[in-house]
Amino acid sequence: MGTIQFDAARAATSAPVLRATAAAVGADHALDAARLLTAWATGFVTMELAGAFRLGGDLDDAYDYGIAHHVGSLVSGE
């Protein structure tokens, strides 16, 4: 895949999260917020795939909790 195709694919896949974060925090901080959410979600999934969450509880509930609190902190500007 050439650089132009790669850049277009990256832009297409990042557009939804950038739109969502821009709506939450404004255009000036949309990329920062997108990076925060992407890094958190990537870490969560990586830990799950590595079997690091063996303490019990519902992982879907934990993921939903994390997303809600991240988004909530972004919306409130904390």
Stockholm file with secondary structure:
# STOCKHOLM 1.0

chainA/1-78         MGTIQFDAARAATSAPVLRATAAAVGADHALDAARLLTAWATGFVTMELAGAFRLGGDLDDAYDYGIAHHVGSLVSGE
#=GR chainA/1-78 SS CCHHHHHHHHHHHHHHHHHHHHHHHCGGGHHHHHHHHHHHHHHHHHHHHTTCCCSCSCHHHHHHHHHHHHHHHHHHTC
#=GC SS_cons        CCHHHHHHHHHHHHHHHHHHHHHHHCGGGHHHHHHHHHHHHHHHHHHHHTTCCCSCSCHHHHHHHHHHHHHHHHHHTC
//
